[in-house]
Amino acid sequence: MTDRIRARYLIETPRGLDAAAEAMAGEQSTGTFIALPGETPELHREHAARVEEVVPLGEVEHPSLAGATGPGPHVRGEVVLSFPPDNMGTELPNLLATVAGNLFELQQLSGIRLIDLELPAAFGEAHPGPQFALEGTRELAGVATGPIIGTIVKPSVGLTPEQTGELAEQLALAGLDFIKDDELMADSPHSPFEERLDAVLRGLDRAAEVTGRRPLYAANVSGEIDEMRRRTELVAARGGNCVMVNVNAVGIAGLRDVRLHSSLPIHAHRAGWGALTRDPSLGYSFRVWQQLWRLAGADHVHVNGLRNKFWEPDDSVIASARSVLEPMNGGPAAVPVFSSAQSADQAADTYAALGSADLLYVCGGGIMAHPDGVAAGVTSIRQAWDAALAGRTLVDYAETHPELAAALATFGDRRA
Amino acid sequence: MTDRIRARYLIETPRGLDAAAEAMAGEQSTGTFIALPGETPELHREHAARVEEVVPLGEVEHPSLAGATGPGPHVRGEVVLSFPPDNMGTELPNLLATVAGNLFELQQLSGIRLIDLELPAAFGEAHPGPQFALEGTRELAGVATGPIIGTIVKPSVGLTPEQTGELAEQLALAGLDFIKDDELMADSPHSPFEERLDAVLRGLDRAAEVTGRRPLYAANVSGEIDEMRRRTELVAARGGNCVMVNVNAVGIAGLRDVRLHSSLPIHAHRAGWGALTRDPSLGYSFRVWQQLWRLAGADHVHVNGLRNKFWEPDDSVIASARSVLEPMNGGPAAVPVFSSAQSADQAADTYAALGSADLLYVCGGGIMAHPDGVAAGVTSIRQAWDAALAGRTLVDYAETHPELAAALATFGDRRA
């Protein structure tokens, strides 16, 4: 903790690291492109951003981003700027405008990525943070130890509310701890939110008469602000137990608004995240965004998964999950959500890489496309995690566990 | 107009354009990484996204983004997908999750940028759109023709509310049509929103006693949802005439929420935009985002400016301004805002390139750093636009207009 905001950037510049860092500090606090009469020494002392650290990382052959001007050569480095909170207060959109505003446009820079953020204690105090986090979610899901096993309603789009309810019943009967709407499915003409919510909760009630237990169901409340509030409150009123938000689509302020109107855990889906992070010389690191999402109230945060269907390498996925498990800004560990082409196949490797089973393990196709059906799909995931937690290899364990064997045969050849 | 949503992407892939386009359509509608029993032919017919167009653009030597897998070569192309609105309804965050969700992460793609969006009429009907747009803003500003000349309170950070009010008075006395808060200044300990609003309005009232006229003042209401609502309503209650929102910081849903609580024009600042657009193979075109901002209610939209302090080339700036002036989704032209190191120097070239003076021309340093003071700075901008509209060159006109001559001497050598 510090009494100034500290933001760490990876930059690239044809003007020298020190000059570029000073331009960044000026643009995001008291300066502009030309000296101004009003920028007095006193104002500068109180309010100017400071360059705290410059770490050279060497020259690059070609600029990563076009449009930068300067004599060259293009050099890379890490730069830490600090800002007094007196400049912008603690509201998250206003923090963003300072640490992640016009910086991305500066012609001094041919690379600019916000990679870390350290906030004064005032931010933790000003924001609600996760209401359930890891421990509260475990309690609500009735899963004291080990991974919370979940699935996504699939096909993502096209099921009627009644069909969704029947599928949810089947998934609950198969023993899942957690079921979520797809990020594509919130409120639509063919599956209106309220009808789907009611149908799913009825399906879960029917299953609970058999199993004695109701899984968490993350109902996707994403949408416009008033509609999200209404849906969030509706889920609680109808006896639901979790809401889901597409955080990049609704914005940090939208997520925080859901948190203020929710008495349930918030499952944060990161659809759209690739646009913000996939160029390694631009945008944001996951570490920064998950921190903001958690301050705003996310309990569960998507981190992708090992050998996923996306572009992201495994070490990046594990680093993301670790950041979600790290207590931060006075708040507790949240729940990393492993998802994207997950199946029994990745369980042991996930456990080995993360060193923890404090996670939500969400398989869509990896359960529903199991050759022996959904129940066998769920069983295969549990067997895989039992093996992992017992220190057994999946192949070995599969010899005496046919559902796992079938899962590995179906999904295992997708190994990258 | 069409009854399906049409999204145009620039993509790059090592798997062939057709296969990549089909993967995109599957991921964003009924499919996932493996065939599912529930994806029936009927469901597929009703809900699957369709590949409408594939335009090859040739091979590229190196992949633009890392993480794509496939046999190669990497080819580029434009792809149009269409989606039935029945899949997601008309709420903007849910539209985004479909046209701009997991797509950015697909391992089939080494480049993925959303470059255009055509929406069915239902979207125009479901959203408030701009309340004042170009014509309403002209009326409120009392500027029937020609550019609306504005400035930004500078230094951006550090002035007290009283100092800001005194500066606003001075700027209004100098004859400006429009004054805005900096994007860095919303509500902060050293300049609380309400105190600053009151001080500025008092300053403008004092000036109006002399000039008989009060300029528009865009008060930066950005922040958390409830705080934005409160501030937006406060501006109207205190007799203010414009609000400003950092749209990328508060999100599309946040902007729309301000619109629903505002009786005043909304000035949309795009701080943070660079992170979404600066890699030409990733993210979004401005054309797409300005369309969403306008649907959500933006009246004025920042487009950068010619020979700006940022990375963006002039032709991109002009294309952005044209898109803001294009009637869209049943709504009227909005106001393009030219800003970033603007001064008298760029007036004639801006008019020549855009072919229109329907714009807000916002100069911060380009007014305040004029060697003869703020009033001369404002005069220099008006003279420059008078010259442009009369078809005279700035250099020629400056011979008989000393404020313009001094401005060109100060700012003109910044010409790229």
Chai-1 contact restraints between the chains, C-beta under 6 A:
chainA,res_idxA,chainB,res_idxB,connection_type,confidence,min_distance_angstrom,max_distance_angstrom,comment,restraint_id
A,S29,B,V157,contact,1.0,0.0,6.0,A-B,restraint_1
A,T30,B,P155,contact,1.0,0.0,6.0,A-B,restraint_2
A,T30,B,V157,contact,1.0,0.0,6.0,A-B,restraint_3
A,T30,B,G158,contact,1.0,0.0,6.0,A-B,restraint_4
A,T32,B,K154,contact,1.0,0.0,6.0,A-B,restraint_5
A,T32,B,G364,contact,1.0,0.0,6.0,A-B,restraint_6
A,T32,B,G365,contact,1.0,0.0,6.0,A-B,restraint_7
A,F33,B,K309,contact,1.0,0.0,6.0,A-B,restraint_8
A,F33,B,A341,contact,1.0,0.0,6.0,A-B,restraint_9
A,F33,B,G365,contact,1.0,0.0,6.0,A-B,restraint_10
A,I34,B,G365,contact,1.0,0.0,6.0,A-B,restraint_11
A,I34,B,A369,contact,1.0,0.0,6.0,A-B,restraint_12
A,L36,B,K154,contact,1.0,0.0,6.0,A-B,restraint_13
A,L36,B,P155,contact,1.0,0.0,6.0,A-B,restraint_14
A,L36,B,M368,contact,1.0,0.0,6.0,A-B,restraint_15
A,L36,B,A369,contact,1.0,0.0,6.0,A-B,restraint_16
A,G38,B,P155,contact,1.0,0.0,6.0,A-B,restraint_17
A,E39,B,P155,contact,1.0,0.0,6.0,A-B,restraint_18
A,L43,B,G158,contact,1.0,0.0,6.0,A-B,restraint_19
A,H47,B,V157,contact,1.0,0.0,6.0,A-B,restraint_20
A,H47,B,G158,contact,1.0,0.0,6.0,A-B,restraint_21
A,L65,B,R278,contact,1.0,0.0,6.0,A-B,restraint_22
A,G67,B,W311,contact,1.0,0.0,6.0,A-B,restraint_23
A,D86,B,P189,contact,1.0,0.0,6.0,A-B,restraint_24
A,D86,B,H190,contact,1.0,0.0,6.0,A-B,restraint_25
A,N87,B,V157,contact,1.0,0.0,6.0,A-B,restraint_26
A,N87,B,S188,contact,1.0,0.0,6.0,A-B,restraint_27
A,M88,B,S188,contact,1.0,0.0,6.0,A-B,restraint_28
A,G89,B,D187,contact,1.0,0.0,6.0,A-B,restraint_29
A,G89,B,S188,contact,1.0,0.0,6.0,A-B,restraint_30
A,E91,B,G223,contact,1.0,0.0,6.0,A-B,restraint_31
A,E91,B,E224,contact,1.0,0.0,6.0,A-B,restraint_32
A,P93,B,S222,contact,1.0,0.0,6.0,A-B,restraint_33
A,P93,B,G223,contact,1.0,0.0,6.0,A-B,restraint_34
A,P93,B,A249,contact,1.0,0.0,6.0,A-B,restraint_35
A,P93,B,V250,contact,1.0,0.0,6.0,A-B,restraint_36
A,N94,B,A186,contact,1.0,0.0,6.0,A-B,restraint_37
A,N94,B,G223,contact,1.0,0.0,6.0,A-B,restraint_38
A,L96,B,A249,contact,1.0,0.0,6.0,A-B,restraint_39
A,A97,B,E183,contact,1.0,0.0,6.0,A-B,restraint_40
A,A97,B,L184,contact,1.0,0.0,6.0,A-B,restraint_41
A,A97,B,N246,contact,1.0,0.0,6.0,A-B,restraint_42
A,A97,B,A249,contact,1.0,0.0,6.0,A-B,restraint_43
A,A97,B,A271,contact,1.0,0.0,6.0,A-B,restraint_44
A,T98,B,L184,contact,1.0,0.0,6.0,A-B,restraint_45
A,A100,B,G272,contact,1.0,0.0,6.0,A-B,restraint_46
A,G101,B,A271,contact,1.0,0.0,6.0,A-B,restraint_47
A,G101,B,G272,contact,1.0,0.0,6.0,A-B,restraint_48
A,N102,B,A271,contact,1.0,0.0,6.0,A-B,restraint_49
A,F104,B,G274,contact,1.0,0.0,6.0,A-B,restraint_50
A,F104,B,A275,contact,1.0,0.0,6.0,A-B,restraint_51
A,E105,B,G274,contact,1.0,0.0,6.0,A-B,restraint_52
A,E105,B,F310,contact,1.0,0.0,6.0,A-B,restraint_53
A,E105,B,W311,contact,1.0,0.0,6.0,A-B,restraint_54
A,Q107,B,F310,contact,1.0,0.0,6.0,A-B,restraint_55
A,Q107,B,W311,contact,1.0,0.0,6.0,A-B,restraint_56
A,K154,B,T32,contact,1.0,0.0,6.0,A-B,restraint_57
A,K154,B,L36,contact,1.0,0.0,6.0,A-B,restraint_58
A,P155,B,T30,contact,1.0,0.0,6.0,A-B,restraint_59
A,P155,B,L36,contact,1.0,0.0,6.0,A-B,restraint_60
A,P155,B,G38,contact,1.0,0.0,6.0,A-B,restraint_61
A,P155,B,E39,contact,1.0,0.0,6.0,A-B,restraint_62
A,V157,B,S29,contact,1.0,0.0,6.0,A-B,restraint_63
A,V157,B,T30,contact,1.0,0.0,6.0,A-B,restraint_64
A,V157,B,H47,contact,1.0,0.0,6.0,A-B,restraint_65
A,V157,B,N87,contact,1.0,0.0,6.0,A-B,restraint_66
A,G158,B,T30,contact,1.0,0.0,6.0,A-B,restraint_67
A,G158,B,L43,contact,1.0,0.0,6.0,A-B,restraint_68
A,G158,B,H47,contact,1.0,0.0,6.0,A-B,restraint_69
A,E183,B,A97,contact,1.0,0.0,6.0,A-B,restraint_70
A,L184,B,A97,contact,1.0,0.0,6.0,A-B,restraint_71
A,L184,B,T98,contact,1.0,0.0,6.0,A-B,restraint_72
A,A186,B,N94,contact,1.0,0.0,6.0,A-B,restraint_73
A,D187,B,G89,contact,1.0,0.0,6.0,A-B,restraint_74
A,S188,B,N87,contact,1.0,0.0,6.0,A-B,restraint_75
A,S188,B,M88,contact,1.0,0.0,6.0,A-B,restraint_76
A,S188,B,G89,contact,1.0,0.0,6.0,A-B,restraint_77
A,P189,B,D86,contact,1.0,0.0,6.0,A-B,restraint_78
A,H190,B,D86,contact,1.0,0.0,6.0,A-B,restraint_79
A,S222,B,P93,contact,1.0,0.0,6.0,A-B,restraint_80
A,G223,B,E91,contact,1.0,0.0,6.0,A-B,restraint_81
A,G223,B,P93,contact,1.0,0.0,6.0,A-B,restraint_82
A,G223,B,N94,contact,1.0,0.0,6.0,A-B,restraint_83
A,E224,B,E91,contact,1.0,0.0,6.0,A-B,restraint_84
A,E224,B,A253,contact,1.0,0.0,6.0,A-B,restraint_85
A,E224,B,R256,contact,1.0,0.0,6.0,A-B,restraint_86
A,I225,B,I225,contact,1.0,0.0,6.0,A-B,restraint_87
A,I225,B,A253,contact,1.0,0.0,6.0,A-B,restraint_88
A,I225,B,D257,contact,1.0,0.0,6.0,A-B,restraint_89
A,N246,B,A97,contact,1.0,0.0,6.0,A-B,restraint_90
A,A249,B,P93,contact,1.0,0.0,6.0,A-B,restraint_91
A,A249,B,L96,contact,1.0,0.0,6.0,A-B,restraint_92
A,A249,B,A97,contact,1.0,0.0,6.0,A-B,restraint_93
A,V250,B,P93,contact,1.0,0.0,6.0,A-B,restraint_94
A,V250,B,A253,contact,1.0,0.0,6.0,A-B,restraint_95
A,G251,B,G251,contact,1.0,0.0,6.0,A-B,restraint_96
A,G251,B,A253,contact,1.0,0.0,6.0,A-B,restraint_97
A,G251,B,G254,contact,1.0,0.0,6.0,A-B,restraint_98
A,A253,B,E224,contact,1.0,0.0,6.0,A-B,restraint_99
A,A253,B,I225,contact,1.0,0.0,6.0,A-B,restraint_100
A,A253,B,V250,contact,1.0,0.0,6.0,A-B,restraint_101
A,A253,B,G251,contact,1.0,0.0,6.0,A-B,restraint_102
A,A253,B,G254,contact,1.0,0.0,6.0,A-B,restraint_103
A,G254,B,G251,contact,1.0,0.0,6.0,A-B,restraint_104
A,G254,B,A253,contact,1.0,0.0,6.0,A-B,restraint_105
A,R256,B,E224,contact,1.0,0.0,6.0,A-B,restraint_106
A,D257,B,I225,contact,1.0,0.0,6.0,A-B,restraint_107
A,A271,B,A97,contact,1.0,0.0,6.0,A-B,restraint_108
A,A271,B,G101,contact,1.0,0.0,6.0,A-B,restraint_109
A,A271,B,N102,contact,1.0,0.0,6.0,A-B,restraint_110
A,G272,B,A100,contact,1.0,0.0,6.0,A-B,restraint_111
A,G272,B,G101,contact,1.0,0.0,6.0,A-B,restraint_112
A,G274,B,F104,contact,1.0,0.0,6.0,A-B,restraint_113
A,G274,B,E105,contact,1.0,0.0,6.0,A-B,restraint_114
A,A275,B,F104,contact,1.0,0.0,6.0,A-B,restraint_115
A,A275,B,G283,contact,1.0,0.0,6.0,A-B,restraint_116
A,R278,B,L65,contact,1.0,0.0,6.0,A-B,restraint_117
A,R278,B,L282,contact,1.0,0.0,6.0,A-B,restraint_118
A,D279,B,D279,contact,1.0,0.0,6.0,A-B,restraint_119
A,D279,B,L282,contact,1.0,0.0,6.0,A-B,restraint_120
A,L282,B,R278,contact,1.0,0.0,6.0,A-B,restraint_121
A,L282,B,D279,contact,1.0,0.0,6.0,A-B,restraint_122
A,G283,B,A275,contact,1.0,0.0,6.0,A-B,restraint_123
A,K309,B,F33,contact,1.0,0.0,6.0,A-B,restraint_124
A,F310,B,E105,contact,1.0,0.0,6.0,A-B,restraint_125
A,F310,B,Q107,contact,1.0,0.0,6.0,A-B,restraint_126
A,W311,B,G67,contact,1.0,0.0,6.0,A-B,restraint_127
A,W311,B,E105,contact,1.0,0.0,6.0,A-B,restraint_128
A,W311,B,Q107,contact,1.0,0.0,6.0,A-B,restraint_129
A,A341,B,F33,contact,1.0,0.0,6.0,A-B,restraint_130
A,G364,B,T32,contact,1.0,0.0,6.0,A-B,restraint_131
A,G365,B,T32,contact,1.0,0.0,6.0,A-B,restraint_132
A,G365,B,F33,contact,1.0,0.0,6.0,A-B,restraint_133
A,G365,B,I34,contact,1.0,0.0,6.0,A-B,restraint_134
A,M368,B,L36,contact,1.0,0.0,6.0,A-B,restraint_135
A,A369,B,I34,contact,1.0,0.0,6.0,A-B,restraint_136
A,A369,B,L36,contact,1.0,0.0,6.0,A-B,restraint_137
